[in-house]
Amino acid sequence: MTILTLSTAIAVIYGLVSRRYERALAIGAITPAGAAVVAGGEAVPTFYAVALGGLGLLSWQWFARRGAPANPRLTQIPGIPLLLLLFAWSVIVVVVSPMLFPGLYTVTENQTLVVAGDLAPSNFAQLIYLALSIVVVVLVARSATTGPGLLAIPLGVGIGLTFWRYLSVTYGVPFPEGVLDNSPGFKYIETAPGGGLRFRGITTEPAALAMSAAAAAAYFLSYAAALRGWRRAASIAIAAIAIQLGLVSTSATFLVVGAALAALAVGAFVWRVLSPRFTVSPRALLIALGAVGVGLIALPALVAQFTSLVDEKVSSSSFTDRSWADTESFKVFVETWGIGLGLGNVRASSLVYTLLGAVGVVGAILFVGAVLSIALPALGLTGYAPVMWALTATFIGKAISSPGLSDSSGVLWLGLGILAHGLLAAGHGTGTMLPRRAAASASGVPDEAASST
């Protein structure tokens, strides 16, 4: 038994006893590169181990009909019907595709030949992870104590632990090395192709740290606008640390995601300024002008670093390998007539190519449709902007360098669950509002943060 096994068990028990299982899920997401258990040669990440306990809770609630009047049906939760269809389609594809297209090889590290009726452990694992991800969305959406502050747990604590390890690597501060990132199921990368050292924090690789840092920076910068006093200062400090760690990762992913988020932020600000109802306080105007000034001063250095990293990445063996995986995944998509080869049989560099190669056109449409059916209506929710920004950073990062639907960092599925909860609380799709406590109670942030735009 490892420390993470014990901490995961405690999180599950806490979630069951407190009836705030969304908190247990958020706690499990703190260690994205950690394993709670290893079963059958497969390491179960802490996030999905807690989600497995959530599946048991959901099953018990269904059989006992506990809380039936208050809990919306699965079909009433935004995005869930399409996600359930995605799961059903994924099962069909992974079983049928090898029968229809014999002789194809998987786009994986081992490149094995797919055989009809012979499912690999990776096929079962990816299907189970998808099912558990849907369970996460359901549990978070249904919980009366869910709030936009829930993501502060995995993002804030995760950045804190990563910064602790940075201090250890840089200044020799004691750190429990190998405790928080103990999964034998992950390949840990902390060196560049030429042998130089890179920093991955408590994640699996620098690109994963870049995505976590970008999501954390976007989330806490947005949250800072809704806070006051020391809470605002703490939120800004976490965002600053996240940005620093993202730069230390030397990952081009962080710069690309950061540039995209900055462009979206400018666009959103211009749209708001042009709104007839736009008003601004002198303090907010000074902050905005100061941010623009700092951005203009830092722009030349950022552009130079971005250009240097992109040039280095394009000429590296890593870029060649990632490009090969994307190309082969698209070839599988074409060779299977747009049906796909099945989850677990295709792992590209980008989630876009993984979806096309694994579940084809139908699966990609179902996933995108599920996300949009949650995100677009949620744009009108008050207080959920930080979650929206974190999800935006995550999706941009996944389009670049994160191939899987499974997300041990929890940001993707927790974020979708939080937005779905906000829609349910507002009566979206059900005609009635969920009973709610303070919107921010799930993470201990003040109510004012949950009720502000």
Secondary structure, 3 states (H helix, E strand, C coil): CCHHHHHHHHHHHHHHHHCCHHHHHHHHCCCCCCEEEEECCEEEEHHHHHHHHHHHHHHHHHHHCCCCCCCCCHHHCCCHHHHHHHHHHHHHHHHHHHHHCCCCECECCCCCECECCECCHHHHHHHHHHHHHHHHHHHHHHCCCCCHHHHHHHHHHHHHHHHHHHHHHHHCCCCCCCCCCCCCCCCCCCECCCCCECCCCCCCCHHHHHHHHHHHHHHHHHHHCCCCHHHHHHHHHHHHHHHHHHHHCCCHHHHHHHHHHHHHHHHHHHHHHHCCCCCCCHHHHHHHHHHHHHHHHHHHHHHHHHHHHHHHHHCCHHHHHHHHHHHHHHHHHHHCCCCCCCCCCECCCCHHHHHHHHHHHHHHHHHHHHHHHHHHHHCCCCCCHHHHHHHHHHHHHHHHHCCCCCCCCCHHHHHHHHHHHHHHHCCCCCCCCCCCCCCCCCCCCCHHHHCCC
